[in-house]
């Protein structure tokens, strides 16, 4: 097996494939903050991000598909692992890796980060995640969010150290925010991502999702995680403020949008009945203009 930290050797410049035209994401993504952020990128980087997004969507769909058995879903994820490992080891292009091929070499995308995303998706296969300890939750967020960030910051052209730091903090900030936004949806699917430490600090016993999110002390448990999200947003903002180089408009926009979600949830609290916060087009446009036009 090739080392997960290696990248495909670059071919001669004359053989580097020209980037494909941007492949638009699924219709349900258009109008989202992700789509708005990607539209701030030049065409080549935008196409690369759409390819990475499509990879994430496909492996996420495998993990979330309740039809096949867990073993069948793990086999599908292993098919992706094998295809990526073959590509990095020998340059073999399989159907899974063909859409990524023009961008892996061009932007130096690492096998380790693609495999981490798959590992994160596999954590959702089988028994649902319910009140994991914080170390497990942090690992999950590193795989499903920060690993995607590590792929993204290479496409954005950030210096490696600053890019990895930004991916670490912003990935966790965004994932913690989504966990706090999706308490009811996750509970209805039998999942509970709030960590055991947050529940214990709030005096909530047990890990049955619906019972936990309907508990009178849920607000305290949610705020436990919100404090950590705020710290990660602050760290991400500090990295961007240091002007490390690269295209920072997209991450700046994501901080603006998801930071606003978190502030609104903190103002409303998490006691039932809750509403899932989203932004209207006018508010999203204002954030795009105020954040996306900044250098």
C-alpha positions as a LaTeX table, in Angstrom:
\begin{tabular}{lrrr}
\hline
Residue & $x$ (\AA) & $y$ (\AA) & $z$ (\AA) \\
\hline
Unk1 & 0.00 & 0.00 & 0.00 \\
Unk2 & 1.30 & 3.45 & $-0.84$ \\
Unk3 & 1.99 & 5.78 & 2.03 \\
Unk4 & $-1.11$ & 7.83 & 2.80 \\
Unk5 & 1.06 & 10.94 & 3.00 \\
Unk6 & 2.45 & 10.70 & $-0.51$ \\
Unk7 & 1.18 & 12.43 & $-3.60$ \\
Unk8 & 1.18 & 11.28 & $-7.19$ \\
Unk9 & 4.46 & 12.11 & $-8.95$ \\
Unk10 & 3.89 & 15.08 & $-11.24$ \\
Unk11 & 4.06 & 14.24 & $-14.96$ \\
Unk12 & 5.87 & 16.50 & $-17.44$ \\
Unk13 & 4.11 & 19.84 & $-17.84$ \\
Unk14 & 3.07 & 18.94 & $-21.39$ \\
Unk15 & 1.12 & 15.98 & $-20.03$ \\
Unk16 & $-0.73$ & 17.75 & $-17.23$ \\
Unk17 & $-4.42$ & 17.59 & $-18.06$ \\
Unk18 & $-6.15$ & 20.91 & $-18.44$ \\
Unk19 & $-8.81$ & 21.43 & $-15.79$ \\
Unk20 & $-12.30$ & 20.46 & $-16.87$ \\
Unk21 & $-15.02$ & 23.12 & $-16.94$ \\
Unk22 & $-16.65$ & 23.53 & $-13.52$ \\
Unk23 & $-19.14$ & 20.74 & $-12.89$ \\
Unk24 & $-22.14$ & 22.28 & $-11.18$ \\
Unk25 & $-23.19$ & 20.55 & $-7.94$ \\
Unk26 & $-26.61$ & 19.05 & $-7.41$ \\
Unk27 & $-29.54$ & 21.45 & $-7.63$ \\
Unk28 & $-30.25$ & 21.28 & $-3.89$ \\
Unk29 & $-26.80$ & 22.77 & $-3.20$ \\
Unk30 & $-27.33$ & 25.84 & $-5.35$ \\
Unk31 & $-28.31$ & 28.80 & $-3.22$ \\
Unk32 & $-26.40$ & 27.36 & $-0.25$ \\
Unk33 & $-23.50$ & 29.05 & 1.47 \\
Unk34 & $-21.17$ & 26.38 & 0.07 \\
Unk35 & $-22.27$ & 27.20 & $-3.46$ \\
Unk36 & $-21.89$ & 30.93 & $-2.85$ \\
Unk37 & $-18.39$ & 30.38 & $-1.47$ \\
Unk38 & $-17.34$ & 28.28 & $-4.45$ \\
Unk39 & $-18.64$ & 30.88 & $-6.88$ \\
Unk40 & $-16.04$ & 33.28 & $-5.46$ \\
Unk41 & $-13.25$ & 31.08 & $-6.85$ \\
Unk42 & $-11.71$ & 31.27 & $-10.32$ \\
Unk43 & $-12.96$ & 28.56 & $-12.73$ \\
Unk44 & $-10.05$ & 26.12 & $-12.27$ \\
Unk45 & $-10.20$ & 26.16 & $-8.47$ \\
Unk46 & $-13.99$ & 26.07 & $-8.56$ \\
Unk47 & $-13.93$ & 22.96 & $-10.75$ \\
Unk48 & $-11.47$ & 21.31 & $-8.36$ \\
Unk49 & $-13.68$ & 22.10 & $-5.37$ \\
Unk50 & $-16.74$ & 20.71 & $-7.14$ \\
Unk51 & $-14.80$ & 17.50 & $-7.81$ \\
Unk52 & $-13.83$ & 17.22 & $-4.14$ \\
Unk53 & $-17.40$ & 18.00 & $-3.11$ \\
Unk54 & $-18.70$ & 15.30 & $-5.45$ \\
Unk55 & $-16.31$ & 12.76 & $-3.92$ \\
Unk56 & $-17.51$ & 13.71 & $-0.42$ \\
Unk57 & $-21.15$ & 13.49 & $-1.49$ \\
Unk58 & $-20.73$ & 10.03 & $-2.98$ \\
Unk59 & $-18.99$ & 8.49 & 0.03 \\
Unk60 & $-21.46$ & 10.24 & 2.36 \\
Unk61 & $-24.35$ & 8.76 & 0.38 \\
Unk62 & $-22.82$ & 5.30 & 0.84 \\
Unk63 & $-22.58$ & 5.79 & 4.61 \\
Unk64 & $-26.13$ & 7.15 & 4.89 \\
Unk65 & $-27.85$ & 4.64 & 2.61 \\
Unk66 & $-30.02$ & 2.55 & 4.92 \\
Unk67 & $-30.87$ & 0.00 & 2.23 \\
Unk68 & $-27.66$ & $-2.04$ & 2.00 \\
Unk69 & $-26.31$ & $-3.85$ & 5.05 \\
Unk70 & $-23.44$ & $-2.26$ & 7.01 \\
Unk71 & $-21.04$ & $-4.83$ & 5.54 \\
Unk72 & $-22.17$ & $-3.93$ & 2.01 \\
Unk73 & $-21.67$ & $-0.24$ & 2.70 \\
Unk74 & $-18.22$ & $-0.88$ & 4.14 \\
Unk75 & $-17.38$ & $-2.86$ & 1.01 \\
Unk76 & $-18.39$ & 0.14 & $-1.13$ \\
Unk77 & $-16.21$ & 2.45 & 0.95 \\
Unk78 & $-13.35$ & $-0.05$ & 0.61 \\
Unk79 & $-13.82$ & 0.09 & $-3.16$ \\
Unk80 & $-13.17$ & 3.81 & $-2.97$ \\
Unk81 & $-10.11$ & 3.25 & $-0.78$ \\
Unk82 & $-8.71$ & 0.73 & $-3.24$ \\
Unk83 & $-9.31$ & 3.04 & $-6.20$ \\
Unk84 & $-7.54$ & 5.95 & $-4.51$ \\
Unk85 & $-4.63$ & 3.82 & $-3.30$ \\
Unk86 & $-4.18$ & 2.38 & $-6.80$ \\
Unk87 & $-4.17$ & 5.86 & $-8.27$ \\
Unk88 & $-1.53$ & 7.17 & $-5.88$ \\
Unk89 & 0.60 & 4.02 & $-6.13$ \\
Unk90 & 0.56 & 3.47 & $-9.89$ \\
Unk91 & $-1.39$ & 6.28 & $-11.54$ \\
Unk92 & $-4.17$ & 3.84 & $-12.49$ \\
Unk93 & $-7.36$ & 5.79 & $-13.15$ \\
Unk94 & $-10.56$ & 4.00 & $-12.18$ \\
Unk95 & $-14.08$ & 5.39 & $-12.56$ \\
Unk96 & $-14.03$ & 6.60 & $-8.96$ \\
Unk97 & $-10.86$ & 8.66 & $-9.41$ \\
Unk98 & $-11.37$ & 9.92 & $-12.97$ \\
Unk99 & $-13.15$ & 13.17 & $-11.93$ \\
Unk100 & $-10.36$ & 13.92 & $-9.42$ \\
Unk101 & $-7.47$ & 13.11 & $-11.75$ \\
Unk102 & $-6.92$ & 16.61 & $-13.23$ \\
Unk103 & $-6.77$ & 18.18 & $-9.78$ \\
Unk104 & $-4.82$ & 15.74 & $-7.60$ \\
Unk105 & $-1.56$ & 16.48 & $-9.38$ \\
Unk106 & $-2.29$ & 20.12 & $-10.16$ \\
Unk107 & $-2.99$ & 21.01 & $-6.51$ \\
Unk108 & $-0.94$ & 18.34 & $-4.74$ \\
Unk109 & $-3.94$ & 16.77 & $-3.00$ \\
Unk110 & $-2.89$ & 14.10 & $-0.50$ \\
Unk111 & $-4.09$ & 10.53 & $-0.30$ \\
Unk112 & $-4.17$ & 10.77 & 3.50 \\
Unk113 & $-6.91$ & 13.37 & 3.38 \\
Unk114 & $-9.13$ & 11.43 & 0.97 \\
Unk115 & $-8.73$ & 8.31 & 3.10 \\
Unk116 & $-9.52$ & 10.27 & 6.26 \\
Unk117 & $-12.84$ & 11.39 & 4.75 \\
Unk118 & $-13.71$ & 7.76 & 3.97 \\
Unk119 & $-12.71$ & 6.72 & 7.50 \\
Unk120 & $-15.01$ & 9.40 & 8.88 \\
Unk121 & $-17.92$ & 8.21 & 6.77 \\
Unk122 & $-17.31$ & 4.67 & 7.98 \\
Unk123 & $-17.80$ & 5.87 & 11.56 \\
Unk124 & $-21.45$ & 6.50 & 10.61 \\
Unk125 & $-21.92$ & 2.96 & 9.26 \\
Unk126 & $-23.51$ & 0.37 & 11.52 \\
Unk127 & $-24.41$ & 1.41 & 15.04 \\
Unk128 & $-25.39$ & 5.10 & 15.08 \\
Unk129 & $-23.07$ & 7.48 & 16.90 \\
Unk130 & $-24.60$ & 8.30 & 20.27 \\
Unk131 & $-22.96$ & 10.61 & 22.81 \\
Unk132 & $-19.35$ & 9.76 & 21.95 \\
Unk133 & $-16.57$ & 10.87 & 24.25 \\
Unk134 & $-15.09$ & 14.16 & 23.10 \\
Unk135 & $-11.89$ & 12.58 & 21.77 \\
Unk136 & $-13.97$ & 10.38 & 19.45 \\
Unk137 & $-16.10$ & 13.32 & 18.35 \\
Unk138 & $-12.98$ & 15.37 & 17.65 \\
Unk139 & $-11.55$ & 12.52 & 15.54 \\
Unk140 & $-14.84$ & 12.26 & 13.66 \\
Unk141 & $-14.80$ & 16.01 & 12.95 \\
Unk142 & $-11.19$ & 15.85 & 11.82 \\
Unk143 & $-12.11$ & 13.17 & 9.30 \\
Unk144 & $-15.40$ & 14.45 & 7.92 \\
Unk145 & $-14.66$ & 18.19 & 8.08 \\
Unk146 & $-11.03$ & 19.15 & 8.68 \\
Unk147 & $-9.76$ & 16.59 & 6.15 \\
Unk148 & $-12.02$ & 18.20 & 3.55 \\
Unk149 & $-10.55$ & 21.51 & 4.66 \\
Unk150 & $-7.02$ & 20.19 & 4.13 \\
Unk151 & $-7.94$ & 19.28 & 0.56 \\
Unk152 & $-9.58$ & 22.67 & 0.09 \\
Unk153 & $-6.74$ & 24.86 & 1.35 \\
Unk154 & $-4.38$ & 23.22 & $-1.13$ \\
Unk155 & $-6.77$ & 24.21 & $-3.89$ \\
Unk156 & $-6.92$ & 27.70 & $-2.39$ \\
Unk157 & $-3.12$ & 27.89 & $-2.64$ \\
Unk158 & $-2.46$ & 28.53 & 1.04 \\
Unk159 & 0.99 & 27.91 & 2.56 \\
Unk160 & 1.00 & 24.36 & 4.02 \\
Unk161 & 1.34 & 25.17 & 7.73 \\
Unk162 & $-1.24$ & 27.96 & 7.76 \\
Unk163 & $-3.56$ & 25.90 & 5.56 \\
Unk164 & $-3.46$ & 22.88 & 7.86 \\
Unk165 & $-4.10$ & 25.10 & 10.89 \\
Unk166 & $-7.04$ & 26.80 & 9.19 \\
Unk167 & $-8.50$ & 23.44 & 8.14 \\
Unk168 & $-8.15$ & 22.17 & 11.71 \\
Unk169 & $-9.99$ & 25.07 & 13.31 \\
Unk170 & $-12.54$ & 25.93 & 10.64 \\
Unk171 & $-13.45$ & 22.29 & 10.01 \\
Unk172 & $-14.26$ & 21.75 & 13.67 \\
Unk173 & $-16.06$ & 25.09 & 13.99 \\
Unk174 & $-18.33$ & 24.29 & 11.04 \\
Unk175 & $-18.96$ & 20.70 & 12.13 \\
Unk176 & $-19.77$ & 21.67 & 15.72 \\
Unk177 & $-22.16$ & 24.30 & 14.37 \\
Unk178 & $-23.89$ & 21.75 & 12.16 \\
Unk179 & $-24.22$ & 19.36 & 15.10 \\
Unk180 & $-25.93$ & 22.13 & 17.08 \\
Unk181 & $-28.19$ & 23.04 & 14.15 \\
Unk182 & $-29.22$ & 19.44 & 13.49 \\
Unk183 & $-30.05$ & 18.13 & 16.97 \\
Unk184 & $-33.61$ & 17.17 & 16.02 \\
Unk185 & $-32.84$ & 15.77 & 12.58 \\
Unk186 & $-30.01$ & 13.64 & 13.95 \\
Unk187 & $-32.15$ & 12.44 & 16.87 \\
Unk188 & $-34.89$ & 11.40 & 14.47 \\
Unk189 & $-32.26$ & 9.32 & 12.67 \\
Unk190 & $-31.10$ & 7.73 & 15.91 \\
Unk191 & $-27.92$ & 9.78 & 16.18 \\
Unk192 & $-26.59$ & 12.02 & 18.92 \\
Unk193 & $-23.29$ & 13.80 & 18.31 \\
Unk194 & $-23.24$ & 15.85 & 21.52 \\
Unk195 & $-20.30$ & 14.44 & 23.51 \\
Unk196 & $-20.71$ & 12.52 & 26.72 \\
Unk197 & $-18.76$ & 15.18 & 28.61 \\
Unk198 & $-21.30$ & 17.84 & 27.60 \\
Unk199 & $-24.19$ & 15.68 & 28.77 \\
Unk200 & $-22.46$ & 14.90 & 32.06 \\
Unk201 & $-21.72$ & 18.58 & 32.69 \\
Unk202 & $-25.41$ & 19.36 & 32.13 \\
Unk203 & $-26.56$ & 16.51 & 34.39 \\
Unk204 & $-28.17$ & 14.52 & 31.56 \\
Unk205 & $-28.02$ & 10.75 & 32.01 \\
Unk206 & $-28.32$ & 8.25 & 29.17 \\
Unk207 & $-27.70$ & 8.57 & 25.44 \\
Unk208 & $-31.06$ & 7.85 & 23.81 \\
Unk209 & $-31.14$ & 10.66 & 21.22 \\
Unk210 & $-34.75$ & 11.76 & 21.45 \\
Unk211 & $-34.77$ & 11.70 & 25.25 \\
Unk212 & $-31.55$ & 13.71 & 25.41 \\
Unk213 & $-32.55$ & 16.48 & 22.98 \\
Unk214 & $-35.93$ & 16.83 & 24.73 \\
Unk215 & $-34.31$ & 16.99 & 28.18 \\
Unk216 & $-34.84$ & 20.29 & 30.06 \\
Unk217 & $-31.06$ & 20.67 & 30.47 \\
Unk218 & $-30.26$ & 20.30 & 26.76 \\
Unk219 & $-29.44$ & 24.01 & 26.51 \\
Unk220 & $-26.52$ & 23.65 & 28.92 \\
Unk221 & $-25.17$ & 20.63 & 27.04 \\
Unk222 & $-25.40$ & 22.43 & 23.70 \\
Unk223 & $-23.68$ & 25.53 & 25.07 \\
Unk224 & $-20.79$ & 23.32 & 26.25 \\
Unk225 & $-20.08$ & 22.48 & 22.59 \\
Unk226 & $-20.87$ & 26.02 & 21.40 \\
Unk227 & $-18.03$ & 27.37 & 23.56 \\
Unk228 & $-15.59$ & 25.11 & 21.72 \\
Unk229 & $-17.05$ & 26.13 & 18.35 \\
Unk230 & $-16.56$ & 29.82 & 19.21 \\
Unk231 & $-12.91$ & 29.18 & 20.13 \\
Unk232 & $-12.29$ & 27.46 & 16.79 \\
Unk233 & $-13.95$ & 30.32 & 14.87 \\
Unk234 & $-11.72$ & 32.81 & 16.71 \\
Unk235 & $-8.61$ & 30.79 & 15.84 \\
Unk236 & $-9.67$ & 30.55 & 12.19 \\
Unk237 & $-10.33$ & 34.30 & 12.05 \\
Unk238 & $-6.87$ & 34.97 & 13.50 \\
Unk239 & $-5.20$ & 32.82 & 10.84 \\
Unk240 & $-7.03$ & 34.64 & 8.06 \\
Unk241 & $-6.27$ & 38.04 & 9.64 \\
Unk242 & $-2.55$ & 37.19 & 9.46 \\
Unk243 & $-2.87$ & 37.18 & 5.63 \\
Unk244 & $-0.98$ & 33.93 & 5.06 \\
Unk245 & $-1.53$ & 33.93 & 1.29 \\
Unk246 & $-3.86$ & 32.01 & $-0.96$ \\
Unk247 & $-7.49$ & 32.57 & $-1.84$ \\
Unk248 & $-9.21$ & 33.32 & 1.47 \\
Unk249 & $-12.57$ & 34.63 & 0.30 \\
Unk250 & $-14.32$ & 31.25 & 0.44 \\
Unk251 & $-13.26$ & 30.36 & 4.02 \\
Unk252 & $-13.97$ & 33.93 & 5.10 \\
Unk253 & $-17.50$ & 33.58 & 3.75 \\
Unk254 & $-18.05$ & 30.26 & 5.51 \\
Unk255 & $-16.97$ & 31.83 & 8.79 \\
Unk256 & $-19.42$ & 34.67 & 8.21 \\
Unk257 & $-22.36$ & 32.39 & 7.47 \\
Unk258 & $-21.82$ & 29.66 & 10.03 \\
Unk259 & $-20.62$ & 32.08 & 12.68 \\
Unk260 & $-23.94$ & 33.87 & 12.27 \\
Unk261 & $-25.82$ & 30.58 & 12.67 \\
Unk262 & $-23.96$ & 29.97 & 15.92 \\
Unk263 & $-24.66$ & 33.47 & 17.25 \\
Unk264 & $-28.36$ & 33.12 & 16.47 \\
Unk265 & $-28.53$ & 29.74 & 18.21 \\
Unk266 & $-26.74$ & 31.13 & 21.24 \\
Unk267 & $-29.30$ & 33.94 & 21.37 \\
Unk268 & $-32.27$ & 31.59 & 21.02 \\
Unk269 & $-30.97$ & 28.70 & 23.09 \\
Unk270 & $-31.56$ & 25.02 & 22.44 \\
Unk271 & $-34.59$ & 24.27 & 24.57 \\
Unk272 & $-37.48$ & 22.69 & 22.69 \\
Unk273 & $-39.18$ & 23.69 & 20.50 \\
Unk274 & $-36.16$ & 24.60 & 18.39 \\
Unk275 & $-35.94$ & 26.07 & 14.94 \\
Unk276 & $-33.23$ & 25.19 & 12.47 \\
Unk277 & $-31.49$ & 28.40 & 11.52 \\
Unk278 & $-30.92$ & 29.27 & 7.88 \\
Unk279 & $-30.30$ & 32.45 & 5.89 \\
Unk280 & $-32.54$ & 34.13 & 3.37 \\
Unk281 & $-31.08$ & 35.09 & 0.01 \\
Unk282 & $-30.81$ & 38.76 & 0.96 \\
Unk283 & $-28.83$ & 38.03 & 4.12 \\
Unk284 & $-26.58$ & 35.55 & 2.29 \\
Unk285 & $-25.95$ & 38.12 & $-0.44$ \\
Unk286 & $-25.01$ & 40.72 & 2.18 \\
Unk287 & $-22.47$ & 38.32 & 3.71 \\
Unk288 & $-21.10$ & 37.46 & 0.26 \\
Unk289 & $-20.61$ & 41.14 & $-0.47$ \\
Unk290 & $-19.14$ & 42.05 & 2.91 \\
Unk291 & $-16.90$ & 39.01 & 3.26 \\
Unk292 & $-16.40$ & 37.78 & $-0.27$ \\
Unk293 & $-15.17$ & 41.05 & $-1.73$ \\
Unk294 & $-12.51$ & 41.48 & 0.94 \\
Unk295 & $-9.01$ & 40.47 & $-0.09$ \\
\hline
\end{tabular}
